[in-house]
Amino acid sequence: MKVMVLGAGVTGVTTAWYLAQRGHEVTVIERRGAAAMETSFANGGQISVSHAEPWANPGAPLKVLQWLAREDAPLLFRLRADVNQWLWGLEFLRNCTPARTAQNIRQIVNLGMYSRGALQKLRADLGLQYDAKTQGILHFYTSQAEYDAAQEPARIMREHGCELDMKTADECVAIEPALAQCRGSIVGGSMTPSDESGDAQAFTTALAARCEQAGVKFLYNTTILDVQASGGQLDGVQVARGSGEAGGRIETLKADAYVMCLGAFSAPWAKKLGQSLRIYPAKGYSVTLPVINEAASYQVSLTDDEYKLVFSRLGNRLRIAGTAELNGYNTELNLVRCQAIVRRVKQLFPEMTDGEGAQFWTGLRPATPSNVPYIGKSKTRNLFLNTGHGTLGWTHACGSGAAIADIVSGRVPEVDFAFTGMPARGHSMLLPGMVKA
């Protein structure tokens, strides 16, 4: 088939790759001048199956209330006169029960393990270079209450096959000696040795180049203006191509099937087609610092659970990312939140950095209330969804791309996951025309 992928972030490009591998003629539409220029540009860098506990969990409502007045809060709700934000918030609260949290962890872990395996195979097959590190991810806790609360989610993750071992403070320092700088604050940790890290932008641009070699067509600087549907299916996408005084050349592009990988912008476009996607932009921040003291700099990817920050080593750069601000589609840098990240880094690693040379970035993560993405069929017959990955877009990209390529091709994906618009795996017959992958 002729398949059009909407969006060239890490999810869109992996989708294009797997579709092309299944024999489809693929075109990717992207409003920016290159791949991975928005949410995938400077994220935390972790391939983190172990980061499976959703924001919506039994302890979240109290924390959110405590954080409401804090400008530097890890999760900041800026209450707005926005019905979508309020509906998202209500659904978030519904997902904070122990039963729903356990169910969502299962979905996130299953997709994460499948995706990590797909990434590892892709890296081996193509020899992609993106500052990958395969030393695992170490979560460390500086709060005894947070460490105690982590025991049950860890048990659930292990139950579903995630290799996750609880560690003492001394064991954390043995794994990553740079933590000796804050040993007195650490109460314990957990280690996932099979997790990884790497530069999502470098990966995406490298894979986009391989996609082009495989025949995928990328239409950059192409802005979607409208979607045209009739008879329950998508007939075409009206776009403006290029730029300039005239605002670009307007034309309608057509395909047999379309895959929506538009991140936080998926919800408004889906709404035009009569489908409600509970996706809301969660503005995340990252700081990239140069390595100035190699001996005091971390090598193992880390997660600071109390402050919801992740640390990745990308060659001679230190990437620290985290926090979430629910404030609509605003992409302005909030320097208070940027400086809060730098302050925490200097507190933990006083010998590693003085904060000089910091590069700040912000991007809109497409967050669902459950942290479980939409992957599968939409209500529009020939439109498929691969969106809503929140903080785990890089972690889930390869698995999501492989799965949606299977679904578009009429196959059942190999991963046990609640795909949108499809029966649960193992509980129903295949849909008409579908075969096992």
C-alpha positions as CSV (number, residue, x, y, z in Angstrom):
1,M,0.0,0.0,0.0
2,K,0.8,3.7,-0.2
3,V,1.2,4.7,3.5
4,M,1.5,8.2,4.8
5,V,3.2,8.8,8.2
6,L,2.2,12.1,9.8
7,G,5.2,13.3,11.8
8,A,9.0,12.7,11.8
9,G,9.9,12.4,15.4
10,V,11.4,9.2,16.7
11,T,8.0,7.5,16.7
12,G,7.2,8.6,13.1
13,V,10.6,7.6,11.7
14,T,10.6,4.1,13.4
15,T,7.1,3.6,12.0
16,A,8.3,4.6,8.5
17,W,11.2,2.2,8.8
18,Y,9.1,-0.9,9.8
19,L,6.4,-0.1,7.2
20,A,9.0,0.1,4.5
21,Q,10.5,-3.2,5.7
22,R,7.0,-4.8,5.3
23,G,6.9,-3.7,1.6
24,H,4.9,-0.5,1.7
25,E,5.5,2.7,-0.2
26,V,6.0,5.2,2.6
27,T,5.8,9.0,2.6
28,V,6.5,11.0,5.8
29,I,5.1,14.5,6.3
30,E,7.0,16.8,8.7
31,R,6.5,20.5,9.3
32,R,10.1,21.1,10.4
33,G,13.1,21.0,8.1
34,A,14.5,17.7,9.4
35,A,13.6,14.7,11.6
36,A,13.5,14.9,15.4
37,M,13.4,18.6,15.7
38,E,10.7,18.8,18.4
39,T,9.9,16.4,21.3
40,S,12.7,14.0,20.2
41,F,15.3,16.7,20.0
42,A,16.9,16.8,23.5
43,N,15.0,14.3,25.7
44,G,16.4,12.4,28.6
45,G,18.0,9.8,26.5
46,Q,16.9,6.7,28.5
47,I,15.6,3.4,27.1
48,S,14.0,2.8,30.4
49,V,11.8,-0.3,30.7
50,S,12.2,0.2,34.5
51,H,10.6,3.6,34.3
52,A,7.2,1.9,34.2
53,E,5.4,3.3,37.2
54,P,2.9,5.8,35.7
55,W,2.5,9.3,37.0
56,A,-1.0,8.3,37.9
57,N,-0.5,6.1,41.0
58,P,-2.0,5.9,44.5
59,G,0.5,8.5,45.9
60,A,0.1,11.0,43.1
61,P,-3.0,13.0,44.1
62,L,-1.4,14.1,47.4
63,K,1.9,15.0,45.7
64,V,0.2,17.0,43.0
65,L,-1.7,19.0,45.7
66,Q,1.6,19.7,47.6
67,W,3.3,20.8,44.3
68,L,0.5,23.1,43.1
69,A,2.1,26.2,44.6
70,R,5.7,25.3,43.7
71,E,7.1,26.8,40.5
72,D,9.8,24.1,40.4
73,A,7.6,21.1,41.2
74,P,8.4,17.9,39.4
75,L,4.8,17.7,38.1
76,L,3.1,21.1,37.8
77,F,-0.5,21.5,36.9
78,R,-1.1,25.1,35.7
79,L,-4.9,25.2,36.0
80,R,-6.4,26.8,32.9
81,A,-9.8,27.5,31.5
82,D,-9.3,24.5,29.2
83,V,-11.9,21.8,29.2
84,N,-9.3,19.3,27.7
85,Q,-7.0,19.8,30.6
86,W,-9.8,19.3,33.2
87,L,-11.0,16.1,31.4
88,W,-7.4,14.9,31.3
89,G,-7.0,15.6,35.0
90,L,-10.2,13.7,35.9
91,E,-9.1,10.7,33.9
92,F,-5.7,11.0,35.6
93,L,-7.3,10.7,39.0
94,R,-9.3,7.7,37.9
95,N,-6.0,5.9,37.0
96,C,-4.6,6.5,40.5
97,T,-6.2,3.4,42.0
98,P,-3.9,0.4,42.9
99,A,-5.7,-1.8,40.4
100,R,-5.4,0.6,37.5
101,T,-1.8,1.4,38.4
102,A,-0.9,-2.3,38.3
103,Q,-2.8,-2.8,35.0
104,N,-1.0,0.2,33.4
105,I,2.4,-1.0,34.7
106,R,1.8,-4.3,32.9
107,Q,1.1,-2.6,29.6
108,I,4.1,-0.2,29.9
109,V,6.5,-3.0,30.9
110,N,5.3,-5.4,28.1
111,L,5.7,-2.7,25.4
112,G,9.0,-1.5,26.9
113,M,10.6,-5.0,26.8
114,Y,9.4,-5.7,23.3
115,S,10.6,-2.3,22.1
116,R,14.0,-2.6,23.7
117,G,14.5,-5.9,21.9
118,A,13.5,-4.3,18.6
119,L,15.9,-1.4,19.2
120,Q,18.8,-3.8,20.0
121,K,18.1,-5.8,16.8
122,L,17.9,-2.6,14.7
123,R,21.2,-1.3,16.1
124,A,22.9,-4.6,15.4
125,D,21.4,-4.9,11.9
126,L,22.1,-1.3,10.8
127,G,25.1,-0.4,12.9
128,L,23.5,2.8,14.0
129,Q,25.7,5.2,16.1
130,Y,23.9,7.4,18.6
131,D,26.1,7.5,21.8
132,A,24.4,4.3,23.0
133,K,25.3,3.0,26.5
134,T,24.2,-0.5,27.6
135,Q,25.3,-0.4,31.2
136,G,21.7,-0.4,32.6
137,I,19.8,2.3,34.5
138,L,20.2,2.9,38.2
139,H,17.3,4.5,40.1
140,F,18.4,6.1,43.4
141,Y,16.3,7.4,46.2
142,T,17.0,10.2,48.6
143,S,13.8,9.8,50.5
144,Q,13.0,6.8,52.6
145,A,9.3,7.2,52.0
146,E,9.9,7.2,48.2
147,Y,12.1,4.1,48.5
148,D,9.6,2.2,50.6
149,A,6.8,3.2,48.1
150,A,8.9,1.8,45.2
151,Q,8.8,-1.7,46.5
152,E,5.3,-2.7,45.3
153,P,5.7,-1.2,41.7
154,A,9.1,-3.0,41.6
155,R,7.4,-6.3,42.5
156,I,4.8,-5.8,39.8
157,M,7.5,-5.1,37.2
158,R,9.5,-8.2,38.2
159,E,6.3,-10.2,38.0
160,H,6.0,-9.2,34.3
161,G,9.5,-10.0,33.5
162,C,11.4,-6.8,34.1
163,E,14.9,-7.5,35.6
164,L,14.9,-5.1,38.5
165,D,17.0,-5.5,41.7
166,M,16.7,-3.4,44.8
167,K,20.1,-2.0,46.0
168,T,21.5,-0.6,49.2
169,A,23.1,2.9,49.1
170,D,26.6,1.4,49.1
171,E,25.7,-0.9,46.2
172,C,24.5,2.2,44.3
173,V,27.8,3.8,44.7
174,A,29.6,0.7,43.7
175,I,27.6,0.6,40.5
176,E,28.2,4.4,39.8
177,P,31.1,5.8,41.7
178,A,30.1,9.4,40.9
179,L,27.3,8.9,43.4
180,A,29.9,9.0,46.2
181,Q,29.5,12.8,46.0
182,C,26.0,12.4,47.5
183,R,26.3,9.1,49.3
184,G,25.0,10.7,52.6
185,S,21.7,11.5,50.9
186,I,21.0,8.1,49.3
187,V,18.8,5.6,51.1
188,G,18.8,2.9,48.4
189,G,18.1,2.3,44.8
190,S,17.1,-0.2,42.1
191,M,19.1,-1.4,39.1
192,T,17.8,-2.6,35.7
193,P,21.0,-3.9,34.0
194,S,19.3,-4.5,30.7
195,D,18.1,-0.9,30.2
196,E,20.1,1.5,28.0
197,S,20.5,5.1,27.0
198,G,21.5,7.1,24.0
199,D,20.8,10.2,21.9
200,A,17.3,10.0,20.5
201,Q,17.9,12.8,18.0
202,A,21.1,11.2,16.6
203,F,19.3,7.8,16.4
204,T,16.3,9.3,14.6
205,T,18.3,11.2,12.0
206,A,20.5,8.2,11.4
207,L,17.4,6.0,10.9
208,A,15.8,8.6,8.7
209,A,18.8,8.4,6.4
210,R,18.5,4.6,6.2
211,C,14.7,5.0,5.5
212,E,15.5,7.3,2.5
213,Q,18.0,4.7,1.3
214,A,15.2,2.1,1.6
215,G,12.9,4.3,-0.5
216,V,11.0,6.2,2.1
217,K,10.1,9.7,0.9
218,F,10.4,12.6,3.5
219,L,8.5,15.8,2.8
220,Y,10.0,18.3,5.2
221,N,8.8,21.9,5.7
222,T,5.3,20.5,5.0
223,T,2.6,21.7,7.3
224,I,-0.8,20.0,7.6
225,L,-3.6,22.4,7.0
226,D,-6.6,20.1,7.0
227,V,-7.7,16.5,6.9
228,Q,-10.4,15.4,4.4
229,A,-12.7,12.5,5.2
230,S,-15.9,10.9,3.8
231,G,-17.6,7.6,4.2
232,G,-15.8,6.8,7.4
233,Q,-12.3,7.0,5.9
234,L,-9.6,9.6,5.3
235,D,-9.5,10.8,1.7
236,G,-6.4,13.1,1.9
237,V,-4.3,15.5,3.8
238,Q,-4.2,19.2,2.7
239,V,-0.7,20.6,3.3
240,A,1.4,23.7,2.6
241,R,4.7,22.7,1.2
242,G,7.8,24.9,1.6
243,S,7.9,28.4,2.9
244,G,8.3,31.9,1.7
245,E,6.2,35.0,1.2
246,A,3.3,33.0,-0.3
247,G,3.3,30.7,2.8
248,G,4.1,27.6,0.8
249,R,2.4,25.6,-2.0
250,I,-1.0,24.2,-1.0
251,E,-1.9,20.7,-2.2
252,T,-3.7,17.6,-1.1
253,L,-1.7,14.4,-0.6
254,K,-3.4,11.0,-0.8
255,A,-2.5,7.5,0.4
256,D,-4.2,4.2,1.0
257,A,-3.5,4.3,4.7
258,Y,-2.3,7.0,7.2
259,V,-0.5,6.7,10.5
260,M,-0.8,9.6,13.0
261,C,2.5,10.2,14.9
262,L,1.9,13.8,15.7
263,G,2.7,13.7,19.4
264,A,0.9,16.3,21.5
265,F,-0.8,17.6,18.4
266,S,-2.5,14.3,17.6
267,A,-5.6,15.1,19.8
268,P,-6.8,18.2,17.9
269,W,-6.3,16.6,14.5
270,A,-8.1,13.4,15.7
271,K,-11.0,15.6,17.0
272,K,-11.5,16.9,13.5
273,L,-12.2,13.3,12.4
274,G,-14.6,12.7,15.3
275,Q,-12.3,10.8,17.6
276,S,-11.4,11.9,21.2
277,L,-7.9,11.1,22.2
278,R,-7.1,11.9,25.8
279,I,-3.7,13.3,25.1
280,Y,-2.5,16.5,26.7
281,P,0.9,18.3,26.2
282,A,3.2,17.8,29.2
283,K,6.1,20.3,28.8
284,G,9.3,18.7,29.8
285,Y,12.7,20.3,30.2
286,S,16.3,19.2,29.7
287,V,19.7,20.6,30.5
288,T,22.8,19.5,28.5
289,L,26.1,20.2,30.2
290,P,29.7,19.7,29.0
291,V,31.9,17.2,30.8
292,I,34.5,19.3,32.7
293,N,35.6,16.8,35.3
294,E,35.7,13.3,33.8
295,A,36.7,11.7,37.1
296,A,33.6,13.0,38.9
297,S,31.1,12.5,36.0
298,Y,28.7,9.6,35.8
299,Q,28.8,6.9,33.2
300,V,25.8,4.8,34.1
301,S,22.4,6.3,33.3
302,L,20.6,7.4,36.4
303,T,17.2,8.3,37.7
304,D,16.7,10.6,40.7
305,D,13.3,9.4,41.7
306,E,12.4,12.1,44.3
307,Y,13.0,14.9,41.8
308,K,11.8,12.9,38.7
309,L,15.1,13.6,36.8
310,V,16.9,11.3,34.5
311,F,20.7,11.5,33.7
312,S,22.3,10.1,30.6
313,R,25.9,10.3,29.4
314,L,26.0,11.2,25.7
315,G,29.7,11.1,24.7
316,N,31.2,14.3,26.1
317,R,27.8,15.7,27.1
318,L,25.8,15.2,30.3
319,R,22.0,15.2,29.6
320,I,19.7,15.8,32.5
321,A,15.9,15.9,31.9
322,G,12.6,15.7,33.6
323,T,9.7,17.6,35.2
324,A,6.4,18.0,33.6
325,E,4.3,21.1,33.3
326,L,0.7,20.9,32.1
327,N,0.2,24.3,30.6
328,G,-1.4,23.8,27.2
329,Y,0.8,24.2,24.1
330,N,3.0,26.9,25.5
331,T,6.7,26.1,24.6
332,E,8.4,29.1,26.3
333,L,11.4,28.2,28.5
334,N,10.7,28.7,32.2
335,L,14.1,29.5,33.6
336,V,12.9,28.8,37.1
337,R,12.4,25.2,36.2
338,C,15.7,25.0,34.2
339,Q,17.6,26.5,37.1
340,A,16.0,24.0,39.5
341,I,17.4,21.2,37.4
342,V,20.9,22.7,37.5
343,R,20.6,23.3,41.2
344,R,19.7,19.7,41.9
345,V,22.6,18.5,39.7
346,K,25.1,20.6,41.6
347,Q,23.6,19.4,44.9
348,L,24.1,15.8,43.9
349,F,27.4,16.1,42.0
350,P,29.2,19.2,43.4
351,E,32.5,18.1,41.9
352,M,31.1,17.3,38.5
353,T,29.9,20.6,37.3
354,D,29.6,24.3,38.1
355,G,26.6,24.7,35.8
356,E,28.5,26.7,33.3
357,G,27.8,26.1,29.6
358,A,24.3,24.7,30.2
359,Q,22.1,24.4,27.2
360,F,18.4,24.5,28.1
361,W,15.6,22.9,26.0
362,T,11.9,22.3,26.4
363,G,9.5,20.1,24.4
364,L,5.8,19.0,24.6
365,R,5.4,15.3,25.5
366,P,2.2,13.7,24.4
367,A,0.9,12.5,27.7
368,T,-2.1,10.2,28.3
369,P,-3.6,10.1,31.9
370,S,-2.5,6.4,32.2
371,N,0.9,6.8,30.5
372,V,-0.3,4.1,28.1
373,P,0.0,5.2,24.5
374,Y,-2.6,4.9,21.7
375,I,-1.3,2.3,19.2
376,G,-3.7,0.7,16.7
377,K,-6.8,1.5,14.7
378,S,-8.8,4.7,14.9
379,K,-12.5,5.2,14.2
380,T,-11.5,6.4,10.7
381,R,-11.1,3.2,8.7
382,N,-7.7,3.8,7.1
383,L,-6.2,6.0,9.8
384,F,-3.9,4.3,12.4
385,L,-2.6,5.7,15.7
386,N,0.9,5.6,17.1
387,T,0.9,8.5,19.6
388,G,0.5,9.5,23.3
389,H,3.8,8.0,24.5
390,G,4.4,10.7,27.1
391,T,7.9,10.5,28.7
392,L,8.6,7.1,27.1
393,G,8.5,7.9,23.4
394,W,12.2,7.0,23.0
395,T,11.8,3.9,25.1
396,H,8.7,2.6,23.2
397,A,9.5,3.9,19.7
398,C,10.9,0.8,18.0
399,G,8.3,-1.5,19.5
400,S,5.5,0.8,18.7
401,G,6.8,1.3,15.1
402,A,7.1,-2.5,14.6
403,A,3.6,-3.1,16.1
404,I,1.8,-0.5,14.1
405,A,3.5,-1.7,10.9
406,D,2.1,-5.1,11.7
407,I,-1.4,-3.8,12.2
408,V,-1.4,-1.7,9.0
409,S,-0.2,-4.9,7.2
410,G,-3.1,-6.9,8.6
411,R,-1.0,-8.8,11.2
412,V,-1.4,-9.2,14.9
413,P,1.7,-7.8,16.7
414,E,3.9,-10.1,18.8
415,V,3.6,-8.1,22.0
416,D,0.9,-8.5,24.6
417,F,-0.6,-5.0,24.7
418,A,-4.0,-3.3,24.7
419,F,-3.9,-2.0,21.1
420,T,-6.5,0.6,20.3
421,G,-9.5,-0.6,18.4
422,M,-8.5,-4.3,18.6
423,P,-9.4,-7.2,20.9
424,A,-7.1,-8.1,23.7
425,R,-4.3,-10.5,22.7
426,G,-5.1,-14.1,23.6
427,H,-8.8,-13.4,24.4
428,S,-10.4,-13.1,21.0
429,M,-10.3,-14.4,17.5
430,L,-8.2,-12.5,14.9
431,L,-10.0,-9.6,13.2
432,P,-11.1,-10.3,9.6
433,G,-8.2,-10.2,7.3
434,M,-5.6,-10.4,10.0
435,V,-2.9,-13.0,10.4
436,K,-0.4,-13.6,13.2
437,A,2.9,-11.7,12.8
